[in-house]
Amino acid sequence: MRSIWKGHIRFLLVAIPVRIYNAIETAEKIQFNQLHREDFGPIGYDKRCKKCNQVVTNDEITKGYQYEPDRYAIVEPDDIAKVKIKTTRAVDIIGFVDSSEIPTTFYDSPYYAGPDGPVSEKPYALLREVMKQTGKIGIGKVVLRDREDLVALFPHENGLVMQKLHYPNEIRNMGEVPEIDSATKVDKNEMKMATMLVEQMVTTLGEIDMVDQYHQALRKLIDSKIKGKKVVEFEVEEVPRLDIMSALKKSLQASSRKPMVKAASTAEKKKALTLVKSETEAEAVGKQKAVKKRKAS
């Protein structure tokens, strides 16, 4: 299995080196190559045949499935049309299961499912409420864009969410991740300190900073370009290299000194500034009165 990214999982001063691997087996999906009809050469992004080096038109392109290096099974549009699944324009629920039965790796794209007109409002609300009360999730199939998708249907707030699921054969085995079997030994003292650190870092999702920093930086870059300003480079933060015990100890000290709370809003900051100003004025008035009393005496 090949990694797609290398970095760290970090909480406070604890940094754990990791490699990221794709959990989806792309080889399980049937993909077609674009080929030049004349010589069956692969077509590049510039619509140039890699075999004869000619730029081709859409009419000169066909599709082929590569089953061996440089060998393709030619598949014409008429052939694909014969295997298209007939759509019933319905999400057919096969059964209801506990949410705990669905592995998190199965979840794919979410969609909102809303009622279509007054006639659907009552049965829509009934399905939503019965799933809320029973704690069950509907599992079904639906044809979207000529492909049969496995989906989960569950209540969310006042509506329903239809979430596409990966088929089991699309999910890679966790055991295939390199070196995962060697990561089994845990020191009792380190476990105790790590548990204390996690407990000190417990918060709510609303307190977590979930702002897309890249989006904001990109927006700032675009605004700077529009205004003709110089673009400032962002410095890459270095990850501190500490052994796990030292990192846990320092993290616990830092966590006990700095409670993890969300940054105050602009209104709260203004309010705090106003309070400080009021106290300063009160102190000034008090000092003036004290001075007058001393002069009078």
N, C-alpha and C positions, 0 to 999 in steps of 0.2 A: 504494500500500500504506500502510495507516494503522498508526502505532506504538501499542502498548498500554502502554508504560512508557518513562521517560526517566531515565538515571542515568549511572553510571560503571563501567567495568571497572577494578579497582584491584589492584595488587600492590606492597606497601610504599608508597613515595611517588609511584609512577607511577599517574596517574589518566587514563583514556581515556574521554571522553564518548561515550555510545552511546544509541541508541534500540532498543527491543525490539519485534519484529514477530512475529505469529503465523505459524508455518511451515506450518500446516495450513489448507487451503482449505475453510472450512466451507460455502461455497456449493455444493460438489460433493455434499454430503449432502442427501438429500431430507428436508425437514422439513414437517410438517403443522401447520396452524393449527386451533385449536378454533373452531367457528362455531355460532351459534344456528340451529337447524333452521328456525325460522319465517321469519327475515328474512336469514339468512346473515351476521349481524353478528359481528365478532371478539369472543371471550370474554376478559375480563380476569382477573387473578389472583384477584379476589374473586368469580369466576363471574358477573360482570355483563356483559350484552351491551352493547357499546360503541355499538350502533346504536339500540336501543330503551331502553337503560338499565335493563332488567329483570334481576333475579337469576334464573338458570335452573338447572334440575336436570340431572343427568348424562344422563337420557333425552332431554333437549331439545338436547343437544350432538352435533354431527357434526364430521367432519374435512374440511379442504379444503386443496389445494395452491395457493399464490398464484403465478400465472404472469404477472400484470400487476398494477399498483397497483389494489387494491380489486376484483380479479377472481380467483375461485377455482374450481378444478376439485374438485367434491365427491367425496370418496372414502369410501364406507361400509365398515364392518367386513367385510362379505361380500366386497367387492372386494379388500381386503387379504388375506383368507384364500385367495383364488384364486392369489395370487402367492407365497405362503409356500414357502420351499425345504424340501423333505422332508429331515429330519435322519436321518442314518445312525448317529448316536451314535458317530462315529469321526473321528479326526484322520487324514485321508488325505494321506500324504506323497507329494508329486509328484516331488521330486528332492532331491539333496544338493548344496550349494554351499559355497564358501569364505566364511568370515565377513566377509572384506574386501569381498565383492561387495555386501553389504547396507549401504546408506547409513545413518548413525546417525539421520537424520531419520525413517527408516521405523519405528523401534522405538516400540511403544506399551506397553500394560499387560502385565506379566509374571505368569505363573501357575506354580505348582509342579505337576508331573505325577508322581504316585507310583504304585507297583504296587498292583493291586487283587487282593489275595489271594495265597496261596502259588503258585498255578498261573502267575502272571504274573512271578514273581521272576526266573526264568532268562532269558526273552526280554527282560525289562526291562533286566537287567544287560548282556546281549549288545548291545542297541542303544546303551546308554550308553557302553560300552567301545569299540565300533567307531567311534563318533563322536569319542571322545577320541583314539584312535590315528590316525584319518585326518585329524582336524582339520576335519571337515566339519559343516555344519549342515543339518538337515532343513527343507525348506520345504513347507508343506502348507496344506490348507483344512479348516475345521471350522465347523459351524453352531452358533452360540451365540445364544440368545434370538432365534430366527427370522431371524438375519442370518448370511450366509456371511462368515467372517473369514479373512484370510490370516495364517498363523502361522509362526513359526520354532521349531524344536525343537532344543535343544542341551544337552550335559551340564554339570552344575554340581555340584561337590563329589561326593557319592555319589548324586545324583539327576538328574532331567531338568527343564528349564525350558521351558515353552511360552509364547512371547512373541507377543502380537498385533502384527501389522505394519500400517502404513498402506498403502493401495493407492497406486500411483504418481500417479494423478490427484488424490489428496488433498493432495499435497505441492506447495507453492508454489515457484516458480523463484527461486533466490537472486539472480538478476540483476534481479529486480523490487524489491529492497531499495533505497530511495533513497540516492544518493550513494556507493554501494559501488564503482562504477567509478572514482571519483576517488581512492579510497584505495589507490593503487598505488605511489607514490614512497616509497623507503626510503633514508635517509642511511646510508652505510657505517659511520661512526663510532658513530652511534646504534645500528646493528645489532650492532656489536661489543660495546658496553656492555650492551645488552639481553640478548645471548647470555650474557655473564658473569653477569648478574643471575639469569637463569633457571637457569644451572648451579649458582649458590650457593643457590638456593631449591629445588633438587631434593630430594625427600624420599620417604617411602613413604606409601601411603594410610592405614596404621595410625597415622601420626603427625599426620594432618590432623584438626582439630577438626570433627567432623561432628554436633555436638549441635544440635538444633533450638532455637535461642534464643527464637524466638517462642512455641513450645510451653511452654518453661520459664517465660517471663515470664507467659504466660497462666495457667499452673498456680499461679504465685506470686500473681497477682492474685486468683484464685479462693480460694486459702488465706487471703489477707488479708481478703477479704470474709467468709469463714466465721468468722474470728476477730474480726471487727469492727474491723480495723486500717485506718488511713488508706492509701489507694493512692498510691504514689509515681510520679510521671511519669518517663519515660525521655527523656533528652536526645538530640537528633539530632546525630550527629557530622558536622561540616563537612568537606568534601573540600578538601584544600589545593590551591591553584592555582599550579602550577609549570610552566615550560616543560619539554619532554620531556628535554632534555639535563641540566638541573639536577636533575630528578626522578630520572633514572638514576644520576647521580653520588651524590646523597644516599642513594638506595636501596642502592647498592653499599657505601657506608660503613656504613650501618645493618646491612646483611646480614652484613658481615664482623665486626661487633662482637657481633651477637646471632644465634647459630646457631638455626635454626628447629627447635625440638624441642617435643614435646608437654609440657603442664604435668605436673608430678610428681603422682603419686597421693597420697592421704591417708596411706597406709602409708609411702610413701617419705619424705614430709615429716616424719612422726613419727620415723622412723629417723634422719633427718638431725638433728633436734632432739636426739635422745638422744645422738648422737655429739658434738655441740657441748657438751652438758651434761657428758659424761664427760671431755672434754678440759679443761673449766673446773675440774672437781673435781681432776683430776690436777695442774693448775697450782697450785691452792690448796694441795694437800698439799706440793708441791715448795717453795712459798714458806715454809710453816710450818717445814719441815726446815731451810731456809736460815737462817731467823731463829734457830732453836734453836742451830745451829752457831755463828752469830755471837755469841750470848749465852754459849755455852760457852767460846769463845776469849777 
